[in-house]
Amino acid sequence: MKNHLPLSLCVFGAVIALLLAAGCTGAHPAQTGTASANPTTPEVNITPAPTEVPVTTTSTPSPTPTAMFPDALALKEKFVFGADDIKGEATVYRYWLNDTYHWHNSIDVKDYIQTPPEGNRYLIIFVSIINTGNSQILLPSTNAIRLWYAGNEYALDPDHYLEGTVRTENNMLPVAIEEIEFSHQLYSAELVSDYGYSHGEKLGVVYPGESNALDGYLIYVVPASLTPDQTYVQITFNSKDTAVWKLA
């Protein structure tokens, strides 16, 4: 008589075999080639464009020209010089600016037109000096009267004919400049003449009294670009007192 395993054991063994087979042949989801249903989007770093900062331009104002003589006197303003018995009062009271001037020579009795070098013109200034003391005072020489424009000094017209005088009996006839020949002195009705001259005669001193005031003009050769607001007249009196006038 053959021994047979109970049927229940046979069934149980078959189930175990099937389970083991399934465990060996099944693949782990991570090992399959199938992509995940929800893939992760790669992170992209985007650098934002730099914010444009507006450039502020600061406008630097042009410097205001510094006056050469900030304390200069105004035209016609008076300056007192000296002391005690030897003193006076002076002023630059007028100017005339032009490209040419006309003059009459009393020696050859002819008229001339004066023309400056190219790029220049003529500036005529008028100076009055009164002796307010009791003693005579020295007349400032033309070298003591200096003309400044835009920081540069300019000289008297070298061609101006100062010696254009002629004696007729007891009278001396001075040079006559057409454009200003009928200009009167500051303190009298007498006509103005070359600085340092009176009725054609050269002077060296000024005597006391308003009636003896010296009043004359000087002619300078200056650039055509000259403007009165940058032009100064500097005068030294008695080799120590100095004053400066601004033309405008």
C-alpha positions as CSV (number, residue, x, y, z in Angstrom):
1,M,0.0,0.0,0.0
2,K,1.5,3.3,-1.2
3,N,1.7,6.3,1.1
4,H,0.1,9.4,-0.3
5,L,0.4,13.0,1.0
6,P,-2.8,14.5,2.1
7,L,-4.5,16.6,-0.6
8,S,-4.4,19.7,1.6
9,L,-0.7,19.6,1.8
10,C,-0.4,19.4,-1.9
11,V,-2.6,22.4,-2.5
12,F,-0.6,24.4,0.1
13,G,2.7,23.6,-1.6
14,A,1.4,24.6,-5.0
15,V,0.3,28.1,-3.6
16,I,3.7,28.6,-2.0
17,A,5.5,27.7,-5.4
18,L,3.3,30.2,-7.3
19,L,4.1,33.0,-4.8
20,L,7.8,32.4,-5.0
21,A,7.7,32.5,-8.8
22,A,5.8,35.8,-8.8
23,G,8.5,37.3,-6.4
24,C,11.3,36.4,-8.7
25,T,9.9,37.6,-12.0
26,G,8.2,40.9,-10.8
27,A,10.2,44.2,-11.6
28,H,10.6,47.1,-9.1
29,P,8.9,50.2,-10.4
30,A,12.2,52.1,-10.0
31,Q,14.0,49.7,-12.3
32,T,11.6,50.1,-15.2
33,G,12.3,52.4,-18.1
34,T,8.9,54.1,-17.8
35,A,9.2,57.8,-16.9
36,S,7.5,59.1,-13.9
37,A,4.1,60.5,-14.5
38,N,5.0,63.8,-12.9
39,P,8.6,64.7,-13.9
40,T,10.4,67.4,-11.9
41,T,11.0,70.6,-14.0
42,P,14.7,71.6,-13.9
43,E,15.4,74.9,-12.0
44,V,16.7,77.6,-14.3
45,N,18.5,80.6,-12.7
46,I,17.6,83.8,-14.6
47,T,19.7,86.9,-13.7
48,P,17.5,90.0,-14.0
49,A,18.6,92.8,-16.2
50,P,20.3,95.6,-14.3
51,T,18.0,98.5,-13.5
52,E,19.1,101.5,-15.5
53,V,20.0,104.3,-13.2
54,P,19.5,107.7,-14.8
55,V,22.7,109.8,-14.9
56,T,22.3,113.2,-13.4
57,T,24.5,115.8,-15.1
58,T,25.4,118.7,-12.9
59,S,26.1,121.8,-14.9
60,T,29.1,123.7,-13.5
61,P,28.4,127.4,-13.9
62,S,31.1,129.4,-15.7
63,P,33.2,131.3,-13.1
64,T,32.5,135.0,-12.9
65,P,35.5,136.9,-14.1
66,T,37.3,138.5,-11.1
67,A,37.7,142.2,-11.4
68,M,41.4,143.2,-11.7
69,F,40.7,146.2,-9.4
70,P,37.7,145.2,-7.3
71,D,37.8,148.5,-5.4
72,A,38.1,150.7,-8.5
73,L,36.4,154.1,-8.5
74,A,33.6,154.8,-10.8
75,L,33.9,157.2,-13.7
76,K,33.7,160.8,-12.5
77,E,34.3,159.7,-8.9
78,K,36.8,161.9,-7.1
79,F,40.0,160.9,-5.4
80,V,41.8,163.0,-2.8
81,F,45.5,162.7,-2.6
82,G,48.3,164.3,-0.5
83,A,47.9,166.0,2.8
84,D,48.2,169.4,4.6
85,D,49.3,172.1,2.2
86,I,50.3,169.8,-0.6
87,K,47.1,168.0,-1.7
88,G,44.7,167.7,-4.6
89,E,41.7,166.1,-6.1
90,A,41.5,164.1,-9.3
91,T,39.1,162.2,-11.5
92,V,38.8,160.4,-14.8
93,Y,35.5,161.8,-16.0
94,R,35.0,160.8,-19.6
95,Y,36.2,158.5,-22.4
96,W,35.9,158.3,-26.2
97,L,36.3,155.1,-28.2
98,N,36.6,154.9,-32.0
99,D,38.4,153.2,-34.9
100,T,40.1,156.5,-36.2
101,Y,40.4,160.1,-35.3
102,H,41.0,163.3,-37.4
103,W,43.4,166.1,-36.4
104,H,44.6,169.4,-37.6
105,N,48.3,170.3,-37.7
106,S,48.8,174.0,-37.1
107,I,52.3,174.0,-38.5
108,D,51.5,172.8,-42.0
109,V,47.9,173.8,-41.7
110,K,46.7,170.4,-42.9
111,D,44.2,167.9,-41.7
112,Y,45.1,164.2,-41.1
113,I,43.2,161.0,-40.3
114,Q,44.9,158.8,-37.8
115,T,44.5,155.0,-38.3
116,P,45.7,152.4,-35.9
117,P,47.4,149.0,-36.7
118,E,45.0,146.3,-37.9
119,G,42.9,144.8,-35.1
120,N,43.1,148.0,-32.9
121,R,41.3,151.2,-32.3
122,Y,41.7,154.4,-30.2
123,L,40.6,155.1,-26.7
124,I,40.8,158.7,-25.4
125,I,40.4,159.3,-21.7
126,F,39.9,162.6,-20.0
127,V,41.6,163.5,-16.7
128,S,41.1,166.4,-14.3
129,I,43.4,167.4,-11.5
130,I,42.7,170.3,-9.0
131,N,45.2,171.6,-6.5
132,T,43.2,172.0,-3.2
133,G,46.2,172.9,-1.1
134,N,48.3,176.0,-0.7
135,S,51.4,175.0,-2.5
136,Q,52.0,173.9,-6.1
137,I,51.9,170.1,-6.7
138,L,53.7,168.1,-9.3
139,L,51.7,167.0,-12.3
140,P,51.7,163.2,-12.7
141,S,53.7,162.3,-15.8
142,T,52.1,160.3,-18.6
143,N,54.1,157.3,-17.4
144,A,52.3,157.5,-14.1
145,I,48.9,157.1,-15.9
146,R,48.5,153.5,-16.9
147,L,45.7,151.9,-18.9
148,W,44.6,148.3,-18.2
149,Y,42.2,146.1,-20.2
150,A,41.4,142.4,-19.4
151,G,44.6,142.2,-17.4
152,N,47.0,143.7,-19.9
153,E,48.5,147.2,-20.1
154,Y,48.3,149.3,-23.2
155,A,50.4,152.2,-24.3
156,L,49.8,155.7,-25.5
157,D,49.4,156.3,-29.2
158,P,53.1,156.7,-30.3
159,D,52.0,158.6,-33.5
160,H,50.0,161.2,-31.7
161,Y,51.6,164.5,-32.7
162,L,52.0,166.4,-29.4
163,E,54.4,169.0,-30.8
164,G,51.9,170.3,-33.3
165,T,51.9,173.8,-32.1
166,V,52.9,177.0,-33.6
167,R,53.4,180.5,-32.1
168,T,51.5,183.3,-33.7
169,E,52.5,186.5,-32.0
170,N,51.8,185.7,-28.3
171,N,49.5,182.6,-28.8
172,M,50.4,178.9,-29.0
173,L,48.0,176.8,-31.1
174,P,47.6,173.3,-29.8
175,V,46.8,170.2,-31.9
176,A,43.1,170.0,-32.6
177,I,41.3,166.6,-32.7
178,E,38.1,167.1,-34.7
179,E,36.0,164.6,-32.8
180,I,36.6,166.2,-29.4
181,E,38.0,169.7,-30.1
182,F,34.9,171.4,-28.7
183,S,34.8,169.4,-25.5
184,H,34.9,171.6,-22.4
185,Q,36.9,171.1,-19.3
186,L,35.2,169.6,-16.3
187,Y,35.3,172.8,-14.2
188,S,35.4,175.5,-16.8
189,A,34.1,176.5,-20.2
190,E,37.7,176.3,-21.5
191,L,38.3,173.7,-24.3
192,V,40.2,170.6,-23.3
193,S,43.6,169.9,-24.8
194,D,46.4,167.3,-24.6
195,Y,47.1,166.1,-21.0
196,G,49.9,168.2,-19.6
197,Y,49.4,171.1,-21.9
198,S,47.7,174.4,-21.6
199,H,47.2,176.7,-24.6
200,G,49.9,174.8,-26.4
201,E,52.5,175.1,-23.6
202,K,53.7,172.1,-21.6
203,L,53.1,172.2,-17.8
204,G,55.0,170.6,-14.9
205,V,53.0,171.7,-11.9
206,V,49.5,172.5,-10.9
207,Y,48.8,175.7,-9.0
208,P,46.2,176.0,-6.2
209,G,42.6,176.8,-7.1
210,E,39.9,175.4,-9.3
211,S,40.6,178.0,-12.1
212,N,44.1,176.5,-12.4
213,A,42.9,172.9,-12.7
214,L,44.7,170.7,-15.2
215,D,42.3,169.1,-17.6
216,G,43.5,167.0,-20.6
217,Y,43.1,163.9,-22.7
218,L,45.4,161.0,-23.4
219,I,45.1,158.7,-26.5
220,Y,45.8,155.0,-26.3
221,V,46.0,152.2,-28.9
222,V,43.8,149.4,-27.7
223,P,42.4,146.1,-29.1
224,A,39.3,146.4,-31.2
225,S,37.7,144.0,-28.7
226,L,38.1,146.4,-25.8
227,T,35.0,146.9,-23.6
228,P,34.8,149.7,-21.0
229,D,33.6,147.4,-18.3
230,Q,37.0,145.6,-18.2
231,T,39.0,148.8,-18.7
232,Y,40.8,150.6,-15.9
233,V,42.9,153.8,-15.6
234,Q,45.5,153.8,-12.8
235,I,47.2,157.0,-11.7
236,T,50.0,157.5,-9.2
237,F,50.2,160.9,-7.5
238,N,53.3,162.2,-5.7
239,S,54.9,158.8,-6.2
240,K,52.8,157.3,-3.4
241,D,49.0,157.9,-3.6
242,T,47.4,155.7,-6.3
243,A,43.9,155.5,-7.6
244,V,42.1,153.4,-10.1
245,W,39.0,154.2,-12.1
246,K,36.8,151.8,-14.0
247,L,35.4,153.2,-17.3
248,A,32.0,151.5,-17.0
